[in-house]
Amino acid sequence: MVGPGTGIAPFMGFIQERGWLKEQGKEVGETVLYCGCRHKNEDYLYQEELEEAEKTGVITKLNVAFSRDQEQKVYLFY
């Protein structure tokens, strides 16, 4: 899943469903999420949920980038 500054709201439903399936004892496959926004403190809207999803294995790998939190811009795909 890729949300490069366009938002990850559409993916939250997938992630929530995967969490529910996992709670039911179902096996879920690997899932990688790439998301980016300008500022971690202002724009990382689902931070707690996403980090918990990675911690519990609902998301296999969470990749984030914040383009304006440092002098040189950082993007997901450069």
N, C-alpha and C positions, 0 to 999 in steps of 0.2 A: 504494500500500500504506500502511495506517495502523496503527501500533502505539502508541496513546496511553497508555502506562503498562501496557498489558495484555501487552506482550512482543512481540518481533519474531521469535522463534524460528521460527514457521511460515513466515515470509518468507525466511529464510536459504536454504532449499532452492530457492526460485525464483531468488534471486540467484546461488547457486552454479551452477545449471543455465544461467542466462544467461551466466555467465562461461565455462563450458565450451563453450557454443554459439559464443561470440565467438572463443574459441581455435581452434575448428574452421573459422573463416572465415565462419560464418553471420551474417546480419544480424539484429540484435535491435532491437525498437522502443524507444520512450522509456519509461522507468520512473521514477516519483517515489516516494520513501519518506519518510513522516512518522513519526517515533518520538519518544517522550518518556519521561523517567524523572526520579527525584528528584535524584540527584547524579551529575555527570559522572564523578568519580573512583571512585565506588562502583558505579554501576548501568549504565554505558555498556559493556555486555559485549562487543559486537562492533565496538568503535570502529575498530580497525585494519582489519578486513575491510571494513567499510562505507566508510571513507574511501578505501581502495584501490579499491573497486568504483566509487566516484564518479570517482576520478582516471582510471581506465582506461575509463570510459564504460559499464560494466556497469549502473550506476545513473545515470540522467540528472541527477537532483537529489536530494540528501540534505538533509532538513530535520529538525533536532533541537531539543529544548527540555528544559531541566533546571529543574524547578519549585522546587527548594529551594536552589540555589546562590547566591542573592542574597536580599536582604531582601523584595522584592516577588516573589511567585510568578509564574512564566512558564509558560504552557501552549501547546501546539500550536495549538489553536483557541480563541480568546478572543472 
